[in-house]
Amino acid sequence: MDKMKAIKKPILDACCGGKMFYFDKNDDRVLFQDIRDIETTLCDGRHFEVHPDVQADFTDMPYPDGIFSMVVFDPPHLKYSGDTKELKGWQMIKYGHLGKGWRAILTKGFVECFRVLKTGGFLIFKWNETDIKVAEVLKLTPERPIFGHISGKRANTHWICFMKK
């Protein structure tokens, strides 16, 4: 995608993955970014793909400061233990994973998301507490959330809204 065309979109999804919560997986208002670009079959036979508009790391994004009105930040939430079998599991393939340095990675992610967000813009943060509690993750940014909501079968997925000062 042309870089100038990309930055004219008002919304950035910093780690879009398979775009699973989107009504329209090709919504032209959203710039879809992910570090991966893959197409595979999961262990249960389901087709899975990640095809972002921009392939980039959420800890070092290639955009100017203050360019987006909204940033969606749904980073990997699973900790990787180092077991190669674990990497082939459908959850790791579908959702990605964090290494031992997860605190530094997520801290850099928050910094970058707020950097590319316009003043008065909104950051929508999604986190699943499978391995790490949301309270631990929120300590990684000095920004204060406005509101949040818990959802999911086990009530362990958190949707949290921030507004950039």
C-alpha positions in Angstrom: 0.0 0.0 0.0 1.2 3.5 -0.8 2.5 5.2 2.4 0.8 8.5 1.7 -2.6 6.7 1.1 -2.0 4.7 4.3 -1.5 7.6 6.6 -4.7 9.3 5.4 -6.8 6.6 7.1 -8.1 7.8 10.5 -7.7 4.5 12.3 -4.7 2.3 12.9 -4.9 -1.3 14.1 -1.4 -1.7 15.3 -1.5 -5.5 15.5 -4.5 -6.6 13.4 -3.8 -10.4 13.3 -6.7 -12.1 11.5 -9.0 -9.1 12.0 -11.4 -11.3 14.0 -13.5 -8.6 15.7 -14.1 -6.5 12.6 -17.5 -6.4 10.9 -15.7 -5.6 7.6 -12.2 -7.1 7.4 -11.4 -4.6 4.6 -12.8 -1.5 6.2 -11.2 1.4 4.2 -11.2 3.6 7.3 -8.7 1.3 9.0 -5.0 0.8 8.3 -4.3 -2.8 9.2 -0.8 -3.4 10.5 0.9 -6.6 11.8 4.4 -7.9 12.1 3.2 -11.1 10.4 2.0 -11.9 6.9 0.9 -15.5 6.9 -1.6 -17.9 5.5 -1.9 -21.4 7.1 -4.2 -24.2 8.2 -4.6 -24.6 11.9 -4.2 -28.0 13.6 -8.0 -28.4 13.5 -8.2 -27.8 9.8 -9.4 -24.2 9.9 -7.9 -21.7 7.4 -6.2 -18.7 9.0 -4.6 -15.7 7.4 -2.9 -12.5 8.4 -2.5 -10.1 5.5 -1.9 -6.5 6.8 -1.8 -3.4 4.7 1.5 -2.6 6.4 3.9 -5.2 7.8 5.5 -3.5 10.8 6.3 -4.0 14.5 4.0 -2.2 17.0 7.1 -1.2 19.0 8.6 0.7 16.1 5.9 2.0 13.7 6.8 3.9 10.5 4.3 6.7 10.9 4.7 10.4 11.8 3.6 11.6 15.3 -0.1 12.4 15.9 -1.4 11.1 12.6 -4.3 8.8 13.6 -7.7 9.7 15.3 -8.0 6.2 16.8 -5.5 3.4 17.4 -6.6 -0.2 18.2 -4.0 -2.0 20.3 -4.7 -5.7 20.7 -1.2 -7.2 21.2 -0.4 -10.8 21.8 -1.3 -11.9 25.3 0.2 -15.4 25.5 3.6 -15.9 27.1 5.9 -18.2 25.2 7.7 -20.7 27.4 10.4 -21.7 24.8 8.8 -25.0 23.9 8.8 -25.5 20.1 5.7 -27.7 20.2 3.9 -24.7 21.9 4.7 -22.5 18.9 2.8 -24.9 16.6 -0.4 -24.7 18.7 -3.4 -22.9 17.2 -3.5 -20.3 19.9 0.1 -19.2 19.3 -0.4 -19.2 15.6 -3.7 -17.3 15.8 -2.8 -14.8 18.5 1.0 -14.5 18.5 3.0 -14.6 21.6 5.2 -12.5 24.0 8.7 -13.5 25.1 10.3 -13.1 28.5 10.7 -9.4 27.9 7.0 -8.8 27.6 7.0 -5.8 30.0 9.5 -3.9 27.8 7.7 -5.0 24.6 4.3 -3.8 25.8 5.7 -0.6 27.3 7.2 0.2 23.9 3.9 -0.7 22.2 2.0 1.8 24.4 4.6 4.5 23.8 4.3 4.0 20.0 0.5 3.8 20.0 0.2 7.1 21.9 3.0 8.7 19.7 1.0 8.1 16.5 -2.3 9.1 18.1 -3.6 12.7 17.6 -4.2 14.8 20.7 -7.8 14.1 21.7 -7.7 10.8 19.8 -8.8 7.4 21.3 -6.8 4.3 22.0 -8.9 1.1 22.2 -6.9 -1.5 24.1 -7.9 -5.2 24.1 -6.3 -7.6 26.5 -7.0 -11.2 27.5 -5.9 -12.3 31.0 -5.0 -15.9 30.0 -1.3 -15.5 31.2 -1.0 -11.9 32.5 -3.5 -9.9 34.5 -4.7 -6.6 33.0 -3.7 -4.7 36.2 0.0 -5.7 35.5 -0.3 -4.5 31.9 -1.9 -1.2 32.8 1.1 -0.4 35.0 3.2 -0.3 31.8 1.8 3.1 30.6 1.4 6.4 32.5 -1.8 7.1 30.6 -5.1 6.7 32.5 -8.0 4.7 31.0 -11.4 6.3 30.7 -13.5 3.2 30.9 -13.4 -0.6 30.2 -15.5 -3.6 29.8 -15.0 -7.3 30.5 -16.3 -9.9 28.1 -15.7 -13.4 26.9 -16.8 -16.9 28.0 -14.7 -16.7 31.1 -14.9 -12.9 31.5 -11.2 -12.5 31.0 -11.1 -10.3 27.9 -10.9 -6.6 28.7 -11.7 -3.7 26.3 -10.3 -0.4 27.6 -10.6 3.1 26.2 -7.9 5.8 26.6 -8.0 9.4 25.3 -4.7 11.2 24.5 -4.3 14.4 26.4 
